[in-house]
Amino acid sequence: MSEVQPPRFPWLRYILVLLVILLIALFPVISVIISSSIASANGCNLNEGGVNVCMVGGSDMGDMLYTMFVMGWFGLLTLPLGFGAVIVWIVIVTPHRIAWGRRQKGIQP
């Protein structure tokens, strides 16, 4: 006979939530890195002062790169909120994991 396996802790759900939090929090930073890399690779001038012409593959990408670059300012909002969300995530995961472990051992809270 096979032994009944106890249910596993739902780490996958928690890790997916953490990845979503980090992706949202870091999106403005990622946008700045991508736009800067594209502009640098094509020898374009990119700054927050205004749109500059940037020819990439025969078309002007200056407007899009400027928008992506300026989106970095949203990091002033998303980074602190993401930090707070990670703290809340830790505060939720830790007691759940402790209570789950106690239930597996048969210890009542």
N, C-alpha and C positions, 0 to 999 in steps of 0.2 A: 504494500500500500504506500501511496505517496503521502508525504506530510503536507498539511495545509500551510501555504505560505501566508504570513501576515501581510496586510496591505502596506504598500510602500508610501513613504512620505511624498507628497505631490511637488517635488522640487521643480519639475519641468514647468508647471504653471507659474511658480514664483520666479523662476529664471526668465521666462518669457515676459512677465510683467516688468521685471528689472530691465531687460533689454529695451522694451518700449520706452520706459522712463528715460533711460540713457540716450536713446536715439532722439527723442523729442528735445531733451535738454541740450544735446550737442549738435543738433541740426544746424543752427546758425554758424557754429564754428566750422562744421564740415562744409557748408556752403562757401564760406570765405576761403577755405583751403582749396576747394575745387576751382573756384573762379580765379584765384590767384595763380594756381598752377596752369590753367588754360591760358591765361593772359601772358604769363612768363614764358611758356613754351612757344608762343607765337610772337613774342617780342612786342607785346602791347603794353601801353601805359594804363594802369588801373588805379583809380583813387576815388575817394568819397566826394570829391569836389564836383564831379560832373561826368557825363558819358563821353568816352573817347572811342574813336573808330578802332575796331579790332577785327581784322580780317582773319577768319578761320575757315579753311576749306573753301574759299571763294565767296563767303558771305560775311556780312558785318554782324558780329556777335557782341558788339559793345554794349547795347542796351541790356541784354540778358546778363552779361558778366557784371555790369554795374549793379543791377538789381540783386544778383547773388552776393556781391561783395557787401552791399549796404545792409543786407539781411543780417549781417554779423552783429548789428546793433541790437537785434532781438535777443542776443545772448545775455544782455543785461537783465532780461526778464527770465529767460528759460533756464539759465544756469543756476540761479538761486532757487527757483521753483523746483528744478530737478534735484538739487541737493536736499531740499526739504522732503521731496517725494521719496528719495532714497532712505532718509531717516525714518519716515513713516513706514516704508517697506520693511526696514530692519525691526522696527517696533512691532510690526504685525507678524513677521516670520519667526522671530525668536521665541515668543511665548507659544505660538502654534507648534513649533518643533519640539519644545520642551514638553508640552502637554501630550503631544503625539507619542513621544518616547516613553512617558510615564504610562500611558494607556497600553502600550505594547508590553511593558513589564508588569502590568497589572497593578500599578500604584495609582491610587485615587488621588486627585488634586485636593 
